[in-house]
Amino acid sequence: MSDDELIWRIAGGSGDGIDSTSQNFAKALMRSGLDVFTHRHYPSRIRGGHTYVEIRAADREVQSRGDGYNFLLSLGDSFARNPQEEAYYGNEEIKPLSENLDDLREGGIIVYDEGLISEEDVEAIDLHDRAEENDWHVFPMDLRGLAREHGREVMRNTAGVGVTAALLDMDLEHIEDLMSDAMGGDVLEANLEILHEAYETTREEYEFEHDLRAPEGSHDAEQALLSGSNAIAYGAIDAGCRFIAGYPMTPWTDVFTILTQNFPDMGGVSEQVEDEIAAAALAVGASHAGVKAMSGSSGGGFALMSEPLGLAEMTETPVVLVESMRAGPSTGMPTKPEQADLEHVLYTSQGDSQRVVFAPGTIEEAYEQTRLAFDIAWDYQIPAIVIYDQKLSGENTNVDVDFFDREVSPDLGSTLTEDELREAAHDNSGKFKRFNYDDAENGVAPRSIPGQKGGRFLATGNEHSPVGHISEDPDNRVAQMDRRLEKLESIRRELDEERESTQTYFGDETADYGVITWGSSQGAVAEAIERLNENGHSVRGLSVSDMTPFPEKEVTEFLESVDEAMVVEMNATAQFRGLLQKELGRFGEKLTSLLKYNGNPFEPAEIVEGYQVNLAEEDREPTAQVRIEPAAGD
């Protein structure tokens, strides 16, 4: 076991404080100079049920979760439904230990709380035999007993962190600083006592025969630990968004909550409403009234937004929606990641819809593309959607603080002032020709805001004349539809010619083989390509963010440069590959698929193996729980 990286997994039950403990430990590792990346696995239960958080830390850039892990802190499940083995769900108390053993690397460390997990439980899962086979180093500790001596049982997590620090030969300074920031008085004093006693007891009672130690590193700039949800929310704030409406639904709720917490300090408004139809409708109404507005949901909640989304498209009301994917259909697996809502987001609504869809793959892209979504929506008077998943929503990684040192953009895009309205086209009754198609540059007919002098017009979900009256005239219909469709061509032209590409490239530009992905799988693909090239393969990668309008030029150039390409995505029906073949059908024979849809994100090793079996044509089946789909015609 090398000290190249630490992958620490803390496991317990929902309600055991696993998330908060892991966040603080990740911050401590970050403050010590390491790059960190977290992965969160939790059940769709309020309390109880096996949950874990994994922290990968190294003195180098960390782009994804790792392959397995090397340190397990198992607290047991304090809120297990039934401790009896014959219960339908089995012995839940011990699952934070028993269900994490398969992924533990050879030579790894196990710390478990013998205050909850008994020796009988340990024997039932053959832990000792498996530890001997895999050279695991096992440290039973009565974490609950230690916590009770100094305070309350809930402080067992602090004891677990103390044991971890001792086994990894870590300094306690950064952990103590974080505790001092979050606590005070007797609570702080008790936690510090527990931390130090756990640390000292571990060092006194055990001889360390393992090689695993915390890596050492340093940062050139101040770091912040953020999730994709943080980045989307901060991007919206800096884009000038000051209204959000929503209804809670995992995992979109995080964005909604962050904005709701921040808006009071900046004059923003947040409304929690009765359902997602109302949420999207309120956002459309707020935008119509002149404020930058957004809404969002996940899966079935976003399905309810189909009608307001169509209304925004027909009335050409700018609005930003976010869709946070989770495993479906229906309720599916609400807390597990999947990339299976792509077609839903692209095509939901009525008729020939017009919208922009961005799919960020990293924290930085989530921020940048949320701002871009607002810019495009308000410049072109079109709905823009940011689609991401539970993985990007909840994973935390460190980002340079000065990355967010940007100017706020309150600009309302193609909205006329009253002076400009005086010069604009009006009909004989004085109504503003809001939907004028005679001189609409790039398909955009500038809009007015209710209350502006000279800006009166009608807004309706029906097809309409230039001033908004309902119209079923064939010539008007064709003119209005063509004008609206022209916006997508203009947006694509702007993205290609006037802005930095939102697609991400990695690997050797002269490579023979390609890997294409989208969204949150980007980091695992990038690391897999790096490994493949280090091992003598010739591979390059492309992560596509622009779902529509589609970046035809960039993807064409990429596919023309390689002999074959593997499309990596987290769904069972190859939805992104389907989009590629729809837009660029001539490349269908070059495209194969690597699909994963078991509720867990890709690990880099799974993509490496997928490449070896799929493109390198090794005669074997992949060992991982993935599926390979051959090229069209094979």
Order of alpha helices (4+ residues) and beta strands (2+ residues): beta-alpha-beta-beta-beta-alpha-beta-alpha-alpha-beta-alpha-alpha-alpha-alpha-beta-alpha-beta-alpha-beta-alpha-beta-alpha-alpha-beta-alpha-beta-alpha-beta-alpha-beta-alpha-alpha-beta-beta-alpha-beta-beta-alpha-beta-alpha-beta-alpha-beta
